[in-house]
Amino acid sequence: MGLRTPEQYKASLKDGREVYYRGERVPDVTTHPVIGVAVEHACIDYHMAEDPRYRDLAVVTDPQSSEPYSRYYYLPRNAEDLLQRSRLIAASTREGATLVVLIKEIGTDALFALHVVAEEMAKRGKPEYRERVQKYYQLCRDRDYGVAVAQSDVKGDRSLGPQGQEHPDYYLHVVDQRQDGIVVRGAKVHTSVSTNTDEVIVLPTRAMRAGDEAYAVAFALPIATKGLKLLASAYGGFKKDPFEFPISAQHKMMETLTVFDDVFVPWERVFMCGEVEAAGFLALTFVKFHRFTAVSYKLPLLELLAGSARAVAEYNGVESAGHIREKLTELAAYHATVQGLIIAAAHQHVVVPPGIAVPNTLLTNVAKYQFASNYHNAVQMVQDVSGGLLVTGPSVEDWRSEATGPYVRKYLGGKKGIPTEHRLRMLNLISDLTASDFGGYQEVLAVHAEGSLEAEKLQTYREYDFGAAAAYARELAGIK
Ligand SMILES: Cc1cc2nc3c(=O)[nH]c(=O)nc-3n(C[C@H](O)[C@H](O)[C@H](O)COP(=O)(O)OP(=O)(O)OC[C@H]3O[C@@H](n4cnc5c(N)ncnc54)[C@H](O)[C@@H]3O)c2cc1C
């Protein structure tokens, strides 16, 4: 068991992994001008484990060996475990200036789900998966690995499943079964943090049916595996000054198109192979944990929307105007609603074999839906309070130049007593958060990451007790 230092983590990424950025092979992700920012961002996790302010939250001790390990790997047993995990996720996202770190959050969501599904498969006469999952979990925990999750397939025609697509590789599938393992082909997409994790866990993205056996597959691989190619996302990618881009100059997350070009996976790393009836169960169980992670990491962002709107309203001298107070109230209620639902989801968890606490699925999906469906409206309110300087303001070079700086200082002040610099810094923060390439990224992340709006609505519909509600309505209507 052990905890790695940030330096050990970074050194582990120099392993010959096949990463491409804008068509070119990246020799070293840690020194790459764009991906390197994401690596430093991910280091937050390892820094927090060393930081006395966070040590108790970020690290747990194994009762048998007395060895410390990352709390992310702690299997939740009750509401308090879920809440501590949620607090850690929120605290690290706060350290990341509202951008989630994710190098262990998502991987452990998948590991929890794999434990649950492997237990179920053991009951159905396949105990080998349970042993493999446990061993793999211990490996990741003991080496303090960062683990990405590749669930989303490229999917081709969305109205079709794996069968009937223009070509068979739109969903990742097994192309060969050998004595020592399987060979897989296909591509996953939107795979977060994979440029800078040690491992990737691959899960099915949907329920499967008879005939889909080759697609019902789950496994894990080191990122530096022959045939595994990562095509990194291209958004942003220019050097940013922290004065102008206070968040995105120093915080970044990479996603990849993750290509499996006939990749060999040894059996000890295969967690599902052909069990079509379990594919949907695994996909959904992962999502149950992952949406709880999602709403947990949204909290600093929602606090920042409310806080920055309040601050800029004051700097603009409009904090007492009726419509501004109304908008601030809505932003506060937005934050408090999601926060309250997270706490309730943890308290109303269910414990499933092998003794893992699953956050309440209905409340988690309602929280995620509340967040996602209101995000653009919240951004609009913050932008409304801020004014148009979010996109028309002068640059950091203008601010620093002897020729132009004095004009910027003189003309872009706000309320009496507020230094122009404070007003500009606040506007730059809001611009970075809502009107930059990073702001656009946040908006798409809000709508799609951890499942689209419709996916959350579907789960809400399925989980809500309409039977009881309709019975109550019938009773009041006098219908026996
Ligand atoms: C920033 C970011 C990070 C992400 N990180 C990860 C990650 O780490 N790992 C991972 O596996 N995934 C990740 N995702 C993927 C995320 O879960 C998907 O984006 C999401 O599930 C939507 O899938 P899609 O992008 O393919 O969109 P689509 O599925 O194409 O959705 C587009 C629209 O089509 C609708 N639609 C799709 N299928 C149907 C259908 N059959 N019938 C009717 N309507 C349909 C949807 O509801 C939506 O309105 C990430 C996404 C983002 C944006």
Ligand as a Chemical Component Dictionary entry (heavy atoms), coordinates in Angstrom:
data_LIG
# 
_chem_comp.id                   LIG 
_chem_comp.type                 NON-POLYMER 
_chem_comp.pdbx_formal_charge   0 
_chem_comp.three_letter_code    LIG 
# 
loop_
_chem_comp_atom.comp_id 
_chem_comp_atom.atom_id 
_chem_comp_atom.alt_atom_id 
_chem_comp_atom.type_symbol 
_chem_comp_atom.charge 
_chem_comp_atom.model_Cartn_x 
_chem_comp_atom.model_Cartn_y 
_chem_comp_atom.model_Cartn_z 
_chem_comp_atom.pdbx_ordinal 
LIG C1  C1  C 0 -16.214 17.034 -21.021 1  
LIG C2  C2  C 0 -16.716 15.632 -21.111 2  
LIG C3  C3  C 0 -16.048 14.635 -20.428 3  
LIG C4  C4  C 0 -16.470 13.300 -20.532 4  
LIG N1  N1  N 0 -15.758 12.310 -19.898 5  
LIG C5  C5  C 0 -16.048 11.009 -20.155 6  
LIG C6  C6  C 0 -15.216 9.965  -19.640 7  
LIG O1  O1  O 0 -14.246 10.201 -18.920 8  
LIG N2  N2  N 0 -15.501 8.686  -19.980 9  
LIG C7  C7  C 0 -16.559 8.367  -20.777 10 
LIG O2  O2  O 0 -16.763 7.182  -21.036 11 
LIG N3  N3  N 0 -17.381 9.330  -21.267 12 
LIG C8  C8  C 0 -17.146 10.636 -20.975 13 
LIG N4  N4  N 0 -17.968 11.635 -21.467 14 
LIG C9  C9  C 0 -19.054 11.221 -22.335 15 
LIG C10 C10 C 0 -20.463 11.540 -21.907 16 
LIG O3  O3  O 0 -20.950 10.586 -21.017 17 
LIG C11 C11 C 0 -21.264 11.607 -23.221 18 
LIG O4  O4  O 0 -20.895 12.816 -23.866 19 
LIG C12 C12 C 0 -22.741 11.561 -23.036 20 
LIG O5  O5  O 0 -23.105 10.285 -22.576 21 
LIG C13 C13 C 0 -23.457 11.846 -24.351 22 
LIG O6  O6  O 0 -22.990 10.988 -25.365 23 
LIG P1  P1  P 0 -22.519 11.599 -26.777 24 
LIG O7  O7  O 0 -21.549 12.670 -26.515 25 
LIG O8  O8  O 0 -22.104 10.479 -27.639 26 
LIG O9  O9  O 0 -23.793 12.290 -27.351 27 
LIG P2  P2  P 0 -25.021 11.589 -28.070 28 
LIG O10 O10 O 0 -25.310 10.291 -27.401 29 
LIG O11 O11 O 0 -24.782 11.578 -29.519 30 
LIG O12 O12 O 0 -26.176 12.600 -27.712 31 
LIG C14 C14 C 0 -26.601 13.666 -28.574 32 
LIG C15 C15 C 0 -28.125 13.779 -28.473 33 
LIG O13 O13 O 0 -28.719 12.609 -29.035 34 
LIG C16 C16 C 0 -29.646 12.048 -28.092 35 
LIG N5  N5  N 0 -29.629 10.603 -28.301 36 
LIG C17 C17 C 0 -28.562 9.778  -28.305 37 
LIG N6  N6  N 0 -28.952 8.505  -28.552 38 
LIG C18 C18 C 0 -30.295 8.533  -28.722 39 
LIG C19 C19 C 0 -31.281 7.552  -29.023 40 
LIG N7  N7  N 0 -30.954 6.276  -29.203 41 
LIG N8  N8  N 0 -32.570 7.955  -29.079 42 
LIG C20 C20 C 0 -32.920 9.246  -28.888 43 
LIG N9  N9  N 0 -32.018 10.219 -28.614 44 
LIG C21 C21 C 0 -30.730 9.874  -28.544 45 
LIG C22 C22 C 0 -29.119 12.471 -26.726 46 
LIG O14 O14 O 0 -30.118 12.443 -25.714 47 
LIG C23 C23 C 0 -28.635 13.882 -27.028 48 
LIG O15 O15 O 0 -29.716 14.766 -26.983 49 
LIG C24 C24 C 0 -17.595 12.976 -21.337 50 
LIG C25 C25 C 0 -18.265 13.993 -21.999 51 
LIG C26 C26 C 0 -17.846 15.305 -21.901 52 
LIG C27 C27 C 0 -18.589 16.366 -22.648 53 
# 
loop_
_chem_comp_bond.comp_id 
_chem_comp_bond.atom_id_1 
_chem_comp_bond.atom_id_2 
_chem_comp_bond.value_order 
_chem_comp_bond.pdbx_ordinal 
LIG C1  C2  SING 1  
LIG C2  C3  SING 2  
LIG C2  C26 DOUB 3  
LIG C3  C4  DOUB 4  
LIG C4  N1  SING 5  
LIG C4  C24 SING 6  
LIG N1  C5  DOUB 7  
LIG C5  C6  SING 8  
LIG C5  C8  SING 9  
LIG C6  O1  DOUB 10 
LIG C6  N2  SING 11 
LIG N2  C7  SING 12 
LIG C7  O2  DOUB 13 
LIG C7  N3  SING 14 
LIG N3  C8  DOUB 15 
LIG C8  N4  SING 16 
LIG N4  C9  SING 17 
LIG N4  C24 SING 18 
LIG C9  C10 SING 19 
LIG C10 O3  SING 20 
LIG C10 C11 SING 21 
LIG C11 O4  SING 22 
LIG C11 C12 SING 23 
LIG C12 O5  SING 24 
LIG C12 C13 SING 25 
LIG C13 O6  SING 26 
LIG O6  P1  SING 27 
LIG P1  O7  DOUB 28 
LIG P1  O8  SING 29 
LIG P1  O9  SING 30 
LIG O9  P2  SING 31 
LIG P2  O10 DOUB 32 
LIG P2  O11 SING 33 
LIG P2  O12 SING 34 
LIG O12 C14 SING 35 
LIG C14 C15 SING 36 
LIG C15 O13 SING 37 
LIG C15 C23 SING 38 
LIG O13 C16 SING 39 
LIG C16 N5  SING 40 
LIG C16 C22 SING 41 
LIG N5  C17 SING 42 
LIG N5  C21 SING 43 
LIG C17 N6  DOUB 44 
LIG N6  C18 SING 45 
LIG C18 C19 SING 46 
LIG C18 C21 DOUB 47 
LIG C19 N7  SING 48 
LIG C19 N8  DOUB 49 
LIG N8  C20 SING 50 
LIG C20 N9  DOUB 51 
LIG N9  C21 SING 52 
LIG C22 O14 SING 53 
LIG C22 C23 SING 54 
LIG C23 O15 SING 55 
LIG C24 C25 DOUB 56 
LIG C25 C26 SING 57 
LIG C26 C27 SING 58 
# 
